[in-house]
């Protein structure tokens, strides 16, 4: 089963080695991502830090206007502006909702139920 991904735009963008990246692709969170993010954030009760730690683990890549791609590693310090964090957080919530949809018959067992 492949991880679900979505794409989005960062209003301010991430500057990495002098290149501005405003497009992003994010995948759904895995349990290991959540555990690592919780440890690095000092606990899940540190809401914003936990969400940011999780977001950088979920990022697949960022893209620039001229088509350059950066595929990580990503760290929280790369996200400088509140608007960019909000865009990533909204993508996380959308992915959470997609992941909570009812699985199709094929996704769940591969065999139709009777």
CORJOJO-V500515 format. One record per backbone hydrogen bond with DSSP energy under -0.5 kcal/mol. NH is the residue of the N-H (numbers start at 1). CO is the residue of the C=O. Records with the same first field share a line. If there is no record, write none. Layout:
NH->CO, CO
//
This chain:
6->26
8->24
10->22
11->9
14->21
16->14, 19
19->16
21->14, 19
22->20, 63
23->63
24->8
25->61
26->6
27->58
28->4
34->30
35->31
36->32
37->33
38->34
39->35
40->36
41->37
42->38, 39
43->38
46->43
47->45
50->46
51->47
52->48
53->49
54->50
55->51
56->52
57->53
58->54
59->55
60->25
61->25
62->70
63->23
64->68
65->20
67->64
70->62
78->75
79->76
80->78
85->81
86->82
87->83
88->84
89->85
90->86
91->87
92->88
93->89
94->90
95->91
96->92
97->93
98->94
99->95
100->96
101->98
108->104
109->105
110->105
//
